[in-house]
């Protein structure tokens, strides 16, 4: 996992991509696609008036359907601004209401102890019409 961030004019950024080195098992490719689908579901759930718990639930629903939910051991995201980790917390049971102008990360992941892990993270700004990804780099499965 490659976790990137910069600070520009005092504001932080955060983005993660997963890169495979060497041969890749089929289950890893399938898990990657599940995480990518979960991330997109959470991004699609971002809109004014939604709660951060609802955004988290959108990601978890996909991973549960793929029977990977027990390997998703952290929250779906967090706020980003002057600090890299700020409120709101995008996690199960959280009731913070999203409002235009908020910037959050969407970073579901699955982690198989002793084997490997996958996380795909982007920053998303809440707009009047939904969520806009601020880190629009590719998310294709990459093995080197």
Buried (B, 14 or more C-beta within 10 A) or exposed (E): BEEEBEEEEEEBBBBBBBEBEEEBEEEBEEBBEBBBBBBBBBBEBBBBEBBBBBBBBBBBBBBBEBEBBEBBEEBBBBBBBEEBEBEBBBBEEBEBEBEEEBBBBBBBBBBEEEEBBBBBBBBBBBBEEBBBBBBEEEBEBBEE
